[in-house]
Amino acid sequence: MTKINYYTEAGLKKLRDQLQDMERVQRPIISAQIGEAIDKGDLSENAEYDAAKEAQGLLEMKIAKLQTVIMGARLIDETNIDTTRALILSNVRIKNLSNNTEVTYTLVAENESDLKEKKISVDSPIGKGLLGKSLGDVANIETPRGVIQFEILEITRS
C-alpha cells in the first residue's frame, strides 16, 4: 500500500523534476557507460561494466522509490487551511521559554523539510509538538536533553 504524503505545489514539482532528471538524463548516461564497457570485450573481468551495472541498479531503485512517493503524493489546498492553529504550511514564530530566543519555522511535509530554510517536518519532535496549537499556547517538546517549552507567538501563512 502506498503511503500518503502531503506536499505543496513547489515540493511536488521538485519531486517530479528529480524523477524526470533520473529518467531522461541519468539513465541514458549509465546506459552509454554500459555500452562502452561491453565494447571493451570480456565482461567477466571488466570492472567498468560491473560498476556501471551497479550504478544502473541503484538508479532504477531510486526511480522506483520516487515513483511510489509521487503516486502517494497529495497536493495541499492552501486556500482552506485554518489560520488560527499551527498546521502544515503554517509559519510559526515561537519563543523558547528557557532562554527567551525566538525563531520562526514553516511546518512542511517530511520530504520538504530543510533546516537551512527553517522548514521543519510535521513529523519532527518540534513539528509534532506545534501541530494544532494556537496563539499563546505553550508546546512541551521532548528532546534528548529533556522537555523544552515553546510559546506560540504568531501563526501566519506564506
N, C-alpha and C positions, 0 to 999 in steps of 0.2 A: 504494500500500500504506500502511495506517495505521501510524503509529509507536506502539509500545507504551511507555507511561509508567506508573510505579507511584505510587500515591497512598495516603495514609492515608484513613480514613473521613471525617475532617473536611475534608481537602483536596478529596476528590471531591465532598462535599456543597457546598462553596464554589463549585466549578465549575458544578454543576447549578443552584445558586441564581442565579449570574450569567446562565446561559443562560435560565432562567425569567424573570428580570427583563428581559432583552433582548426576549424573545418576547412577554411579556404586558404589559409596561409601556412600554418604549421604542418598540417597533414601532407600537402604536396611536397614540402621541403624534405620531410622524413622519407616519403616515397622515393624522391630523387636520390637520397643518400643510400637507400636500399638498392636501387638500380645501379648506382655506381659501384657499390660493394660487390654486387653479383657479377658485374663486368670484369672484376679483377680475378675471377676464377674460383678455385677451390673454396667452397663455403665452410668446410669442416674446420679450417684453421684461420678463418677470416674474422678478426676482432672487430673490424669496421662494420661488417654485416651483423654480427651479434649485437653490437652497441646500437645500431640503427633499428634492429628488430625490437630491442628492449625499449628504446625511446618510442617506437610506434605503439607498443603495448601500453605503455604508461599514458601516452596521449589519448589513445582510444578509451582508456579507463576514465580519464578526466572528462572527455567528451560525454561519455555515457552518464557520469555523475551529474554534470552540469545540465544535461538534457532532462534528467529526473528532477533536479531542483527547479528548472524552468516550468516543467509540467505541473509542479505543485505550487507554483507562484500565483499569488493573488494580488491584484493591484488595489491599493488603499484609496478609497474615495475620501479625499481630504476635505470635501465640502460639508460632510455631515459629522465631523468629529466634534465632540463636546469640548468646549474650551475652558470649562470650569474645573476639570480634573486632568491630572497628568496621564496621558495616554500615548500610544505610539504616534510619532511625529510631533509631539509636544516639545517646545523649548522650555526647559525648566531651570529657573535660577534658584539655587539652593545655598544655604549657609550652613557650614559645619559648626555646630554649636560648641564643640570643644576648643576650636582655635579661631572662630569667627571669620574664616575665609569663605569667600563666595565664589561660585563657579556656575556657569550655565552649560547644560548638556541638552542635546537633542536625543530623544528616545527613538530608536530605529530598530528594524528587524536585525536579527543576528548577523546575517551576511552583509549588512550595510554598515556595521559598526566600524568606527575609525577614531581612535582616541585622539589622534593629532587634530582632527576636525571637531573634536568634542562631541562625537556621535557615539552614544553607548547603546548597547543592545538591551532590549526589554527583558532578555534572559539573564543579564549580568546581575550580580547581587545588588548594585545600586539601582539598576533599571527596575528590577522586581520590587525593590523597596519603595520606589517612587510611583509606580503604577497605581492609578486610582486615587492618589492623594489630591487634596485640594489646597488652595491658597491658605497659608498659615498652619497647615498640618505639619507634624514632626514625623519623619520617617526614621525608624530604627533599623540600621543596616548592619547585618552581621558580617564582620571581616575577620581575617586571621588574627588581627590584633585586638579583637573584641567588638562590641557594639558601638557604632558611631551614629550620632543623631544629626539629622539634616532637617532644617526648617525650609519649607517651600515658600519662597519669597515672591515668585512670579511664574505664571504659566502663559505662554504665547504660542502662536503658530507661525510657521515660516511664510 
